[in-house]
Amino acid sequence: MNRMKRAGATALAALLTLSLAACSGGGDQTAEVEAAQAKLDAATSFESVYRTEMDYSMADADGEAVSVSVTNQMKVTLITAPEPRLMADTTTELTSGEEHMSQNMTIYMLKEGEGYSQYITDGSRWAKGTVASSDMEEMTPTDSIQLFLAEGAAFRKVGTETLEGGDAVKYENTLKGAQLVEALDNVQLLDSISSMSEDQQSKIRSDLGKNLKGLTVHIWVDEATGYPVRYEMDLTAILEDMTDSISKTLGGHIEKSGRTMTRAVVSMTCANFNSAAEIVLPDAAADAEPVG
């Protein structure tokens, strides 16, 4: 059951940090994007779908090339008034050749009595824990992207596109230097260096800021409503360059994984502002096993 709790915490962290990886911009229209973010933050509810999609190739035991695709998706409903409630349905899918694996987990976070509870299920059993009241009561719609609004980031308009809900204005920003390193930290891509000395970590971050070419992130704002409806960034080139930079900083003492990344994209779509579906805890949750 502890495994379920840790997985639930990881899923929530993905909502509150990884999905951050879908927001920023670059140019003269920063005020327009900030207005869209403010409008989202004022919403009393909304629904979002966060996705990470990765494709890579590697050699199997016989030295033959194998293609692998991994998709993580999290469907989230967040309601902030009259009291905060959250539901997140997560799915992880892995495909390699004819083999396919899928795992699901659902999380509910809501008020019970004077406090807040978290329920987690993998479809076969339920676990129940507590959530700090401050974490829930300070939750806002933009928590899932706020940390990715790097200090001093600027947006520029690059055009208008037709999305599922209608026409949307597309903005972009290219993160470089310290902003880019901050973003990599926010999406936990630098967790692997956390066990190194402070001097090594500082040098790695400094060199990443110098060596990485930049990361372009996009945001789409609905023309009719002014709400941000999509965020997206492509990490494909950055992941390879990041590994090379860290290896160079450490004198080449990083063993190559043997994987070649061919696609790594993070995206988040938002919809049903102020009209999200009500969150109702299933009856089966009554049998949830308490966890410490």
C-alpha positions in Angstrom: 0.0 0.0 0.0 3.0 2.3 0.6 3.8 1.8 -3.1 0.3 3.1 -4.0 0.8 6.1 -1.7 4.2 7.0 -3.3 2.7 6.6 -6.8 -0.2 8.9 -5.8 2.3 11.5 -4.5 4.2 11.2 -7.7 1.1 11.7 -9.8 0.2 14.7 -7.8 3.7 16.1 -8.2 3.3 15.6 -12.0 0.2 17.7 -11.9 1.8 20.4 -9.8 5.2 20.5 -11.5 5.6 18.4 -14.6 2.6 19.9 -16.3 4.2 23.2 -15.5 6.4 22.3 -18.4 3.8 23.5 -20.7 3.9 27.3 -20.2 6.0 30.3 -21.1 6.5 32.5 -24.2 8.8 35.0 -26.0 8.4 38.6 -27.4 6.2 41.7 -27.2 2.8 40.3 -26.2 3.7 39.3 -22.7 0.8 41.3 -21.2 -1.7 39.4 -23.4 -0.4 36.1 -22.1 -0.4 37.4 -18.5 -4.0 38.4 -18.9 -4.9 34.9 -20.0 -3.1 33.4 -17.0 -4.9 35.8 -14.7 -8.2 34.8 -16.2 -7.4 31.1 -15.7 -6.4 31.8 -12.1 -9.8 33.4 -11.4 -11.7 30.4 -12.6 -13.6 28.4 -10.0 -13.1 25.1 -11.9 -11.6 23.7 -15.0 -10.5 20.4 -16.6 -7.1 19.6 -18.1 -5.3 16.8 -19.9 -1.6 16.6 -19.4 0.5 14.3 -21.6 4.1 13.3 -22.0 5.0 11.3 -25.1 8.4 9.7 -25.6 9.7 7.6 -28.4 13.2 6.1 -28.4 15.1 3.2 -29.9 17.5 0.8 -28.2 19.3 -2.5 -28.9 17.8 -5.7 -27.4 19.9 -8.6 -26.0 20.6 -9.8 -29.6 21.8 -6.4 -30.7 18.7 -5.8 -32.8 17.1 -2.3 -32.8 13.9 -2.0 -30.9 11.5 1.0 -30.9 9.8 1.9 -27.6 6.9 4.4 -27.1 5.9 5.6 -23.6 2.9 7.8 -23.0 1.8 9.3 -19.7 -1.6 11.0 -19.5 -3.3 12.7 -16.6 -6.9 13.9 -16.8 -7.5 16.4 -14.1 -10.6 18.1 -12.7 -10.0 21.0 -10.3 -12.7 22.8 -8.4 -11.6 25.7 -6.1 -14.9 27.0 -4.8 -16.8 26.8 -2.5 -14.1 24.4 -1.3 -11.1 22.9 -3.2 -11.5 19.4 -4.7 -9.4 17.6 -7.2 -9.7 14.4 -9.2 -6.8 13.0 -11.4 -7.1 10.0 -13.6 -3.6 8.8 -14.7 -2.7 6.3 -17.4 0.8 5.1 -18.4 1.2 3.1 -21.6 4.3 1.4 -23.0 4.6 -0.2 -26.4 7.5 -2.1 -27.8 7.0 -4.1 -30.9 3.9 -6.3 -30.3 4.1 -5.9 -26.5 1.9 -3.4 -24.8 1.5 -2.5 -21.1 -1.0 -0.1 -19.5 -1.3 1.0 -15.9 -4.0 3.2 -14.4 -4.4 5.2 -11.2 -7.1 7.6 -9.9 -6.7 10.1 -7.2 -9.4 12.1 -5.3 -8.6 15.0 -3.0 -11.5 16.5 -1.1 -12.6 17.9 2.3 -13.9 15.5 4.9 -15.0 17.0 8.3 -12.4 19.6 9.4 -9.6 18.3 7.2 -8.8 17.0 3.7 -8.4 13.4 2.5 -6.7 11.8 -0.4 -8.1 8.6 -1.9 -6.0 6.5 -4.4 -7.1 3.5 -6.4 -5.4 1.3 -9.0 -8.8 -0.2 -10.0 -8.5 -3.2 -7.6 -8.1 -1.6 -4.2 -8.2 1.8 -2.4 -5.9 3.6 -0.1 -6.7 6.7 2.0 -4.4 9.3 3.4 -4.5 13.0 4.6 -3.6 16.2 2.8 -2.5 19.3 4.5 -5.3 21.9 4.6 -2.8 24.6 3.5 -1.9 22.7 0.4 -5.5 22.3 -0.6 -6.8 25.8 0.4 -4.0 27.6 -1.4 -4.4 25.6 -4.6 -5.2 27.6 -7.7 -5.8 26.7 -11.4 -2.4 28.1 -12.4 -0.5 26.0 -9.8 0.1 23.5 -12.6 2.0 26.0 -14.7 3.0 28.9 -12.5 6.5 27.7 -11.7 7.3 27.6 -15.4 6.6 31.3 -15.9 10.3 32.0 -15.6 11.3 35.4 -14.2 11.7 37.9 -17.1 10.2 35.6 -19.7 8.7 37.4 -22.7 6.1 36.1 -25.2 5.7 36.8 -28.9 2.7 36.1 -31.1 3.4 33.7 -33.9 0.0 33.2 -35.5 -3.5 31.9 -35.1 -4.5 28.2 -35.3 -7.8 26.4 -35.2 -8.0 24.0 -32.3 -10.9 21.7 -31.3 -12.7 24.4 -29.4 -12.2 27.2 -32.0 -9.5 29.7 -33.1 -6.6 30.4 -30.8 -3.7 32.8 -30.8 -0.3 31.0 -30.5 2.5 32.6 -28.5 6.0 31.3 -27.9 9.1 31.9 -25.8 12.5 30.4 -26.0 14.1 29.7 -22.6 17.8 30.0 -22.4 20.5 30.2 -19.7 19.3 30.4 -16.1 15.6 30.4 -17.2 16.2 27.1 -19.0 18.0 25.5 -16.1 15.3 26.6 -13.7 12.7 25.0 -16.0 14.6 21.7 -16.1 14.7 21.8 -12.3 11.0 22.4 -12.2 10.2 19.4 -14.3 12.5 17.2 -12.2 15.0 16.5 -15.1 17.9 17.4 -12.8 16.9 15.1 -10.0 19.7 12.7 -11.1 22.4 15.1 -9.9 20.9 15.7 -6.4 23.2 13.2 -4.8 26.4 15.0 -6.1 28.3 17.6 -4.2 27.1 21.2 -4.1 30.1 22.2 -6.2 29.4 19.6 -8.8 25.7 20.5 -9.0 26.5 24.2 -9.3 29.1 23.5 -12.1 26.6 21.3 -13.9 23.9 23.9 -13.8 26.2 26.7 -14.9 27.5 24.6 -17.8 23.9 23.6 -18.8 23.0 27.3 -19.0 26.0 27.9 -21.3 25.8 24.8 -23.4 22.1 24.2 -24.1 20.8 26.1 -27.2 17.4 26.8 -25.8 13.9 25.4 -25.3 10.9 26.8 -27.1 7.5 26.5 -25.3 4.2 27.5 -26.7 0.8 28.6 -25.4 -2.5 29.0 -27.2 -5.1 31.5 -26.0 -8.7 31.1 -27.2 -9.7 34.1 -29.2 -13.3 34.1 -28.1 -12.9 33.6 -24.3 -9.3 34.7 -23.6 -8.5 31.5 -21.7 -5.3 29.6 -22.3 -6.3 26.3 -23.9 -3.1 24.5 -24.7 0.6 24.4 -23.7 3.3 22.5 -25.4 7.0 22.0 -25.6 9.4 19.6 -27.4 12.2 18.3 -25.3 13.7 15.9 -27.8 16.9 17.8 -28.6 17.3 19.1 -25.1 17.4 15.7 -23.4 20.3 14.5 -25.6 22.2 17.8 -25.3 21.6 17.8 -21.5 23.2 14.4 -21.1 26.2 15.3 -23.2 26.7 18.6 -21.3 26.6 16.8 -17.9 29.0 14.1 -19.1 31.4 16.8 -20.4 31.3 18.6 -17.0 32.1 15.4 -15.2 34.9 14.6 -17.5 33.0 12.1 -19.6 32.2 9.8 -16.6 28.6 9.2 -17.5 27.8 5.9 -19.1 25.6 6.2 -22.1 22.2 4.6 -21.7 22.2 3.1 -25.2 18.9 4.8 -26.0 18.4 7.2 -28.8 15.5 9.6 -28.2 13.5 10.3 -31.3 10.6 12.2 -29.7 9.8 13.8 -26.3 6.9 16.1 -26.2 5.0 17.6 -23.2 1.6 19.1 -23.6 -1.4 20.2 -21.6 -4.9 21.2 -22.8 -7.5 23.1 -20.7 -11.3 23.3 -21.1 -14.6 23.7 -19.3 -13.6 26.8 -17.4 -16.1 27.5 -14.5 -18.1 24.5 -15.7 -16.1 21.4 -14.8 -17.9 18.2 -14.0 -18.7 17.7 -10.3 -16.3 15.5 -8.4 -18.0 12.6 -6.6 -16.1 10.0 -4.6 -17.2 6.5 -5.6 -18.9 4.3 -3.1 -16.1 1.8 -3.4 -13.8 4.3 -1.6 -15.5 3.5 1.6 -13.4 0.4 1.8 -10.1 2.4 1.5 -7.3 1.2 3.6 -5.8 4.0 5.8 -2.1 4.7 5.2 0.1 6.8 7.5 
